[in-house]
Each structure stands twice: as structure tokens, then as C-alpha cells.
């Protein structure tokens, strides 16, 4: 039977930013009429109980399951402290991915005041610090503010794992080593991914259409990644696992094989199950909520759910280079524990060895 390792929760589609490479908060008016518009996701956002019930079912399915709370901007949910307290009380593992910008700070402060601790907090920090002529002001502001506030979180010690999510584009790949070094100096782990493009309108988590933004698998890039891997002072999330796998799928040719083994699932803001983090699909979202996913028992998870995934993948997927499945896929193949791989397990070893 398939064991689900990682769950991506789009807790809300609302966001205070509109970064040029993200389309999850935008209305795709070119979508077929059968596809929900933004108004639907705002009106039918998951209730607190729907989320906590789902978290419990998932915990029963796999006690070590790891939950990633995305948006939109998850801090815009007023019940996020309740969700986090529920996770802490039930020993459910998670991280929150926030843009960490100025207007979100009161919500983060409130979250910290209402919770004993935060298991993981991740902010987007792209390699554009110093590139003050970047045309996307939201992306630039998010990166600078995210970097400074992650440093503050690390010092205060409220968060167990402080992580910077780095999206590398062709125009900023040369700045990657410096950014990772800056983060490592602050004892912040880097989670590195490479930008992907929306290959059709159904890739609703991406708004990048310009193929020149893709990072190519050049000798220079290979040399950079090898140098970064060999520098044991750098805190890079799963560098030994993800670096070679991501490099081999550049610029955008990964066939994740999700339909062969369901180890990673994504939940949309309305509670429906998505094909994957990048693509909603059409048949898969007919499964409404995590609890319904498990009502059919192991037979449905092993067969019926695979059928819906296979249908949508064949219809909509044009491959990608996204790393959302690589981590859970590696866990599934290697037999390693989720907790050992998702958390910053090498932090003490690397920091002490500097």
C-alpha cells in the first residue's frame, strides 16, 4: 500500500502580494468554465475543522507524515494559531511558508503569542538581494524582508527550523552561492529550487511564460553546485539528494511518476485534492477532502486514487522540474524517515564543523 509522506496544503489562495512568477492568487479567465474562479476559493475556503480532521486522518495513516502549509499567504487565515496549536498538541510535523513581509508581521507576532512554539517557518528569499533594479518589486521586497526577518527568528529561537526557500532563475543563478553563504552565516538552512514555466494554462501555481528564465544544466552550474556541496560550512537542505536529481531534470523535463506511487499529495484551498502542487487537474478534485480520500480504505488509495491521478496527469502534465515530489519520492525509495530528511538534521554537525 502507498504511504503518503508529504502533504502540501494550500490553506488559502489569498495573498498580500502578486509576484510575477506565482499565479495561485490570480484569476485565470482563460480557464474552461468548469474550473473554479478565485471567488470560489475565497467563498469555499476550508474550515478549521476540515483541516484538523484531515490532519488527524493523515497522522493515523502515517505518524511521521510532514505537512507544508502554503498559500497564498497562510498567515491571512485568522485560525492559523488554532491549526498550529492542534499540530503541536498532536505531535503533527509541519512547516509554514510565508512571504514574511511588513504587512504580515502583526499576524506573525499574534501567531507567536498564541503558540508555545513553531515547528518550522519558511520564507522565500531569492538570489536578487543587491539587484535593486529587479523589475518585480514584490519579489525584491519579499526577498529582502524575508532575509532580515528569518535572521530575527533564528536569534529569538521561537521556531525550531528556520528555512529560506530559494527559487533560482537564469538571471540570478550567479548570485546563489553568495546568498546561501549569507544565510548559512546566520544558521539558516537554504531550500533550493529552480524556476519552472507554465507550459499550459493548467499549471496554475506558476505564472512564468518566458522560457529564457529557465536555468540550463551547464558545466558552470554543475561546478557551482559541486563547490557548494563540498563546502561543509553551507547549510543546504538535502543537498546530497536534491542537487543531482534537480540538475538532471533541468531545464524542465522531469517525469515525476506520481501515478506509480502516491507518496505526495496536495490539498487546495477549497478542500479538494489536486493532481499535484503545480496543477489542479479535473478528475482528481472530485475527491473532496482528505477524510474522503481514506473512506474507501487502502484499496481506493492504491487503485482508485491512482486512476484519477493517472487520468489528470496524462491530460494536463507536460513535465516540470519542480522538487515538491523529489523529496517524498526519495523517502519512499530509500526507506529513510521523514523526520530525518525534512528537518535540518545536519545543522549541528555543519555549524560545529565550521
C-alpha positions in Angstrom: 0.0 0.0 0.0 1.2 3.5 -0.8 2.3 5.6 2.2 1.8 9.3 1.9 4.9 11.1 3.1 4.3 14.8 2.5 1.1 16.8 2.2 1.1 20.3 0.6 -1.8 22.3 2.0 -2.9 25.5 0.1 -4.6 26.8 3.2 -5.8 29.9 1.3 -5.5 31.5 -2.1 -5.5 34.9 -0.6 -2.2 36.8 -0.6 -1.0 40.4 0.0 1.4 40.1 -2.9 1.2 39.4 -6.6 4.7 38.2 -7.5 5.1 37.8 -11.3 6.1 34.1 -11.1 3.1 33.0 -9.0 -0.4 32.6 -10.4 -2.1 30.9 -7.5 -3.7 34.2 -6.3 -4.7 35.3 -9.8 -7.9 34.6 -11.8 -7.3 32.5 -14.9 -10.1 33.9 -17.0 -8.8 31.7 -19.9 -9.7 28.6 -18.0 -12.7 26.5 -19.1 -16.0 27.4 -17.3 -15.8 24.2 -15.3 -12.7 25.5 -13.5 -13.3 27.4 -10.3 -12.5 31.1 -10.2 -10.8 33.0 -7.4 -14.2 33.9 -5.9 -15.0 30.2 -5.4 -11.8 29.6 -3.4 -12.5 32.6 -1.2 -16.1 31.7 -0.6 -15.5 27.9 0.0 -12.2 28.1 1.9 -11.6 25.0 4.2 -13.0 25.3 7.7 -10.7 24.8 10.7 -12.4 21.5 11.5 -12.0 20.2 7.9 -8.2 20.9 8.2 -7.8 19.4 11.7 -9.9 16.3 10.8 -7.7 15.9 7.8 -4.5 16.2 9.8 -5.7 13.5 12.2 -6.6 11.1 9.4 -3.2 11.7 7.8 -1.4 11.2 11.2 -3.2 7.9 11.6 -2.2 6.9 8.1 1.5 7.8 8.7 2.6 9.0 12.1 5.6 10.7 10.6 3.8 12.5 7.8 5.1 16.0 7.1 2.7 18.9 6.3 3.6 22.0 4.4 1.2 24.9 5.0 1.2 27.1 1.8 -1.0 29.9 0.4 -1.5 32.3 -1.0 -0.3 33.6 2.3 -1.2 31.2 5.2 -0.9 33.9 7.9 -4.0 35.6 6.3 -6.0 32.8 7.9 -7.1 34.0 11.3 -7.4 30.4 12.6 -3.7 29.6 11.8 -2.8 29.7 15.5 -5.5 27.1 16.2 -4.2 24.9 13.5 -0.6 25.2 14.7 -1.6 24.5 18.3 -3.6 21.5 17.1 -0.4 20.2 15.3 1.8 20.8 18.4 -0.7 19.1 20.8 -1.0 16.1 18.5 2.7 15.8 17.5 2.0 16.5 13.9 5.0 17.7 11.9 4.8 20.8 9.7 6.3 24.0 8.4 4.7 27.3 7.4 5.7 29.0 4.2 5.1 32.8 4.4 6.3 35.8 2.4 7.2 37.4 5.8 6.6 40.9 4.5 6.0 44.0 6.6 2.2 43.8 6.5 2.3 40.2 7.7 4.3 41.0 10.8 1.4 41.7 13.1 -0.1 38.3 12.1 3.2 36.6 12.8 3.5 38.3 16.2 0.0 37.2 17.0 0.8 33.6 15.9 3.9 33.6 18.1 2.0 35.0 21.1 -0.8 32.3 20.8 1.5 29.3 20.3 4.2 27.7 22.5 6.5 27.1 19.6 6.6 26.8 15.8 7.9 23.5 14.3 9.1 25.1 11.1 8.9 28.5 9.4 10.0 29.1 5.8 10.2 32.3 3.8 11.0 33.0 0.2 14.4 34.6 -0.3 15.5 34.7 -3.9 19.1 35.4 -5.1 18.2 39.0 -6.1 19.5 40.8 -2.9 21.7 43.5 -4.3 19.8 43.6 -7.6 17.8 46.7 -6.7 16.8 47.2 -10.4 14.8 44.0 -10.3 11.5 44.8 -12.2 9.3 42.8 -9.9 9.1 45.0 -6.8 7.1 42.5 -4.8 9.6 39.7 -5.4 12.5 42.0 -4.4 10.7 43.3 -1.3 9.8 39.8 -0.3 13.3 38.6 -0.6 15.0 41.4 1.4 12.3 41.5 4.1 12.3 37.7 4.3 16.0 37.5 4.8 16.1 40.1 7.6 13.2 38.6 9.4 14.4 35.0 9.2 17.6 36.2 10.9 15.5 37.7 13.7 13.5 34.5 14.1 16.7 32.4 14.3 18.0 34.7 17.1 14.8 34.6 19.1 14.6 30.8 19.0 10.8 30.6 18.8 11.0 28.5 15.7 12.6 25.0 15.7 13.6 25.1 12.0 14.1 28.4 10.1 14.4 27.9 6.4 14.8 30.1 3.3 13.1 28.9 0.2 15.2 30.0 -2.8 13.8 30.0 -6.3 16.7 30.3 -8.8 16.2 31.9 -12.2 18.6 32.2 -15.1 19.1 35.9 -14.4 20.1 35.4 -10.8 21.8 31.9 -10.7 25.3 33.5 -10.3 24.2 35.1 -7.0 23.1 31.8 -5.5 26.4 30.9 -3.7 26.6 34.3 -2.0 23.0 34.2 -0.8 23.4 30.6 0.6 26.7 31.8 2.3 24.9 34.8 3.8 22.0 32.6 5.1 24.4 29.9 6.5 26.3 32.6 8.4 23.0 33.3 10.2 22.5 29.5 10.8 19.5 29.4 8.3 19.1 26.5 6.0 18.5 27.0 2.3 15.9 25.0 0.4 16.9 25.5 -3.2 14.6 25.0 -6.2 14.9 26.2 -9.9 12.2 28.2 -11.5 9.8 26.4 -13.9 7.4 27.6 -16.6 3.7 27.3 -17.0 3.5 25.0 -20.0 -0.2 25.5 -20.4 -2.9 27.3 -18.6 -3.5 24.4 -16.2 -0.1 25.0 -14.5 -1.8 27.3 -12.0 1.0 27.5 -9.5 3.3 29.2 -12.0 2.9 32.4 -14.0 6.3 32.3 -15.7 5.9 32.0 -19.5 9.4 33.1 -20.6 11.5 30.0 -21.3 14.6 32.2 -21.2 14.1 32.3 -17.4 14.8 28.6 -17.1 18.2 27.5 -15.7 20.1 25.3 -18.1 22.3 22.3 -17.0 25.6 23.9 -17.9 29.1 22.9 -16.8 29.4 26.2 -14.9 26.2 25.3 -13.0 27.4 21.8 -12.2 30.7 23.2 -11.0 28.9 25.7 -8.8 26.7 23.1 -7.2 29.6 20.7 -6.6 31.6 23.6 -4.9 28.6 24.4 -2.8 28.1 20.7 -1.8 31.8 20.4 -0.9 31.7 23.5 1.3 30.6 21.9 4.6 30.0 25.4 6.2 26.9 25.8 3.9 23.6 24.8 5.3 21.7 23.4 2.3 18.6 21.3 2.7 19.1 17.7 1.4 22.0 18.8 -0.9 23.2 15.3 -1.4 19.8 14.1 -2.5 18.2 17.0 -4.3 21.2 18.6 -6.1 21.9 15.7 -8.5 18.2 14.9 -9.1 17.3 18.6 -9.8 20.3 19.1 -12.0 19.3 16.0 -14.1 15.8 17.4 -14.7 16.9 20.9 -15.9 15.7 22.9 -17.6 12.2 21.3 -17.3 12.0 17.6 -18.2 11.1 15.7 -15.0 8.5 13.0 -15.2 7.8 12.5 -11.5 5.9 9.2 -11.9 3.4 10.3 -9.2 0.8 7.9 -10.5 3.1 5.0 -9.8 3.3 5.6 -6.1 1.2 8.1 -4.2 3.6 9.4 -1.6 2.9 13.2 -2.0 -0.5 14.9 -2.2 -1.7 18.4 -2.4 -4.9 19.9 -1.0 -6.4 23.1 -2.5 -8.0 25.9 -0.5 -11.5 24.6 -1.0 -10.5 21.2 0.4 -10.3 19.3 -2.9 -7.3 17.1 -3.8 -5.1 18.4 -6.6 -3.2 16.5 -9.2 -0.1 18.0 -7.7 1.2 21.2 -6.3 1.5 22.8 -9.7 -1.6 21.5 -11.5 -5.2 21.3 -10.2 -6.5 18.7 -12.6 -10.1 18.0 -13.3 -10.9 14.4 -12.2 -8.7 14.4 -9.1 -10.5 17.3 -7.4 -13.7 15.3 -7.4 -12.2 13.8 -4.3 -13.3 16.3 -1.7 -11.2 16.5 1.4 -8.6 14.2 2.9 -11.1 12.3 5.0 -13.0 11.3 1.9 -9.7 10.1 0.3 -9.4 7.5 3.1 -13.1 6.4 3.2 -12.5 3.9 0.5 -9.8 2.2 2.5 -6.4 1.1 1.2 -7.9 -0.4 -1.9 -9.1 3.0 -3.1 -5.8 4.7 -2.2 -3.9 2.1 -4.1 -6.2 1.8 -7.1 -9.0 4.4 -7.5 -6.9 7.4 -6.5 -4.1 6.3 -8.8 -6.7 6.1 -11.6 -7.8 9.8 -11.1 -4.1 10.9 -10.8 -3.2 8.9 -14.0 -6.1 10.5 -15.9 -5.2 14.1 -15.0 -1.5 13.6 -15.4 -1.9 12.2 -18.9 -4.3 15.1 -19.8 -2.5 18.1 -18.3 1.1 17.4 -17.4 3.8 18.5 -19.8 6.6 17.7 -17.3 8.4 20.1 -15.0 11.5 20.5 -12.8 9.7 21.1 -9.5 11.2 19.5 -6.4 8.0 19.0 -4.5 7.9 15.3 -5.3 11.6 14.6 -5.3 11.9 14.7 -1.5 8.9 12.4 -0.7 10.0 10.1 -3.6 13.4 9.7 -2.2 12.0 9.0 1.3 9.7 6.4 -0.3 12.5 4.7 -2.2 15.2 4.9 0.4 13.2 3.8 3.5 14.6 6.9 5.4 12.4 8.5 8.0 10.6 11.7 7.1 11.8 13.4 10.3 15.4 12.7 9.5 15.2 14.3 6.0 12.7 17.1 6.3 14.3 18.8 9.3 17.7 20.5 9.4 19.3 17.3 10.6 22.8 18.4 9.7 22.7 21.8 11.3 24.7 21.0 14.5 27.2 18.9 12.5 27.9 21.7 10.0 27.8 24.6 12.4 30.2 22.8 14.8 32.5 21.9 11.9 32.9 25.5 10.6 
